[in-house]
Amino acid sequence: MTPPRVFGISGWKNSGKTGLAVRLVAEFTRRGYAISTIKHAHHDFDIDKVGADSFRHRAAGAHEVAIVSGTRFAIMHELRGAPEPSFEEILSRLAPCDLVLIEGYKREPVPKIEARRLEANNREPLAPSDPHIVAIAADHPVTDATLPVFDLDDTNAIADFIAQVTGLSDK
C-alpha cells in the first residue's frame, strides 16, 4: 500500500491555520478528492459530553469507546498515562484517501505551508528554521522570504500549489 499524500499547515496560535485548513478541505472536496485531516491539539480536549452513555463508559475505565450511527462513527481512545501516539501511528489509522491535510505538528518532516497573520505576528517566523516549509500564506506583505508567498485567503492558488507539490494533480 502506498503511503498517503500528506501536506501540513503550521503557524503560531491565531495565525489562520484552521480557517485555511477548512477552506482547503472544501476546495479539494469540490474538485472531487477524498480528503482526511489530522489536527494536533496542544491542550486537553474532549469530544464527548458529560452524562452521555459513551462518556460514562470512558469514565468507568474503557480503553476505547466506539460510537456508531447511520451517519458517522467515532472511536475515542483513552491514553490513561500512556505517551501520545506518534504522527505516523495516527496517520496509519486513517482510511485511504487522496490527501491528508495536517494542522499543527510543526516538527513533522512533511511539506507544509506556514500561515501568518499580521495581528498574530509577535512570534518568530517558522520558515527560516524549518526546511519542510515550502511556502507561506500571509494576510500581509512578506518581503524577506525566498519561498513562494500566497495571500492567506487565496484558497484556489494555495490548493493548486499543494496539488503540484504532493502530486495530487497526477491522480
C-alpha positions in Angstrom: 0.0 0.0 0.0 1.4 3.4 -0.9 1.7 5.9 1.8 -0.9 8.7 1.7 -0.1 12.2 0.3 0.4 14.5 3.3 0.6 18.2 3.5 0.8 20.3 6.6 -0.4 23.8 7.7 1.6 25.2 10.5 1.9 28.5 12.3 1.6 30.1 15.6 -1.6 30.4 17.5 -4.2 32.7 15.7 -2.2 32.7 12.5 -5.1 31.4 10.4 -4.3 27.7 10.3 -7.8 26.4 10.9 -9.6 28.8 8.5 -7.1 27.8 5.8 -7.5 24.1 6.5 -11.3 24.3 6.3 -11.2 26.3 3.1 -8.7 23.8 1.6 -10.8 20.8 2.6 -13.9 22.4 0.9 -11.9 23.3 -2.2 -10.3 19.8 -2.7 -13.6 18.2 -2.0 -15.2 20.4 -4.6 -12.5 19.2 -7.0 -13.6 15.6 -6.3 -10.8 14.5 -4.0 -11.2 12.5 -0.8 -9.6 14.5 2.0 -8.8 13.5 5.6 -7.4 15.8 8.3 -5.4 15.4 11.4 -5.5 18.3 14.0 -2.8 18.3 16.7 -4.0 19.9 19.9 -1.6 21.2 22.5 -4.2 21.2 25.2 -6.6 18.7 26.8 -9.7 18.2 24.8 -12.8 16.1 24.9 -15.3 15.3 22.1 -17.7 13.7 24.5 -20.4 15.2 26.8 -20.6 14.6 30.5 -23.5 12.3 31.2 -23.6 10.7 27.7 -23.5 6.9 27.7 -20.1 6.9 25.9 -18.8 9.4 28.5 -19.9 7.1 31.2 -18.2 4.1 29.5 -14.9 6.0 29.4 -15.3 7.2 33.0 -15.8 3.6 34.1 -12.4 2.8 32.6 -12.9 1.6 29.0 -9.7 1.8 26.9 -11.6 2.6 23.7 -15.2 3.6 23.1 -16.7 3.4 19.7 -19.9 5.4 18.9 -21.6 4.3 15.8 -24.7 5.6 13.9 -26.1 5.5 10.4 -24.3 8.8 9.6 -20.9 8.6 11.4 -18.7 6.8 13.9 -16.0 7.9 16.3 -13.5 5.9 18.3 -12.2 7.6 21.4 -9.0 6.1 22.8 -8.0 6.9 26.3 -4.3 7.2 26.8 -4.5 6.7 30.6 -1.0 7.8 31.2 0.5 6.3 28.0 2.5 8.5 25.7 0.8 10.5 23.0 0.8 8.4 19.8 3.3 9.3 17.1 2.1 11.2 13.9 2.9 8.0 11.9 0.7 5.9 14.2 -2.2 8.3 13.8 -1.7 8.5 10.0 -1.7 4.7 9.7 -5.2 4.6 11.4 -6.9 6.7 8.7 -8.8 5.1 5.9 -7.3 5.5 2.4 -7.8 8.9 0.8 -6.3 11.2 -1.8 -4.7 13.7 0.6 -4.3 14.1 4.4 -4.1 17.7 5.5 -2.5 18.2 8.9 -2.9 21.2 11.1 -0.2 21.7 13.7 2.6 19.1 14.1 5.1 21.8 13.5 8.1 19.4 13.9 7.0 16.7 11.4 9.1 16.3 8.3 6.3 16.8 5.8 5.9 19.5 3.2 3.9 22.4 4.8 2.8 25.9 4.4 3.2 28.5 7.1 0.2 30.6 7.9 0.9 34.1 9.1 -1.4 36.9 10.3 -0.2 40.4 10.9 -2.2 40.6 14.2 -0.5 37.4 15.4 2.9 38.4 14.1 4.6 38.7 17.6 6.4 35.4 17.2 9.5 34.5 15.1 8.5 33.1 11.7 8.8 29.3 11.4 10.1 29.1 7.8 13.7 30.2 8.3 14.3 27.3 10.7 12.1 24.6 9.2 13.3 23.2 5.9 10.0 21.4 5.4 8.1 24.7 5.0 7.7 25.1 1.2 5.5 28.2 1.1 4.0 31.0 3.2 0.4 32.1 3.3 0.0 35.6 4.9 -2.5 38.4 5.2 0.2 41.0 4.9 3.2 41.6 2.6 6.2 39.2 3.2 9.3 40.7 1.7 12.1 38.7 3.3 11.1 35.2 2.1 12.8 33.1 -0.5 9.8 30.8 -0.6 6.5 31.3 -2.6 4.2 33.6 -0.8 0.4 33.4 -1.1 -2.4 35.6 0.1 -3.9 33.7 3.1 -7.3 34.0 1.5 -6.3 32.8 -2.0 -7.5 29.3 -1.4 -7.5 28.3 -5.1 -3.9 29.2 -5.7 -2.8 27.5 -2.4 -4.8 24.4 -3.4 -3.1 24.4 -6.9 0.3 24.7 -5.2 -0.4 21.8 -2.8 -1.7 19.7 -5.6 1.5 20.3 -7.5 3.8 19.7 -4.5 2.1 16.5 -3.5 1.4 15.1 -7.0 -2.3 15.2 -6.3 -3.0 16.6 -9.8 -1.5 13.3 -11.1 -4.3 11.3 -9.6 
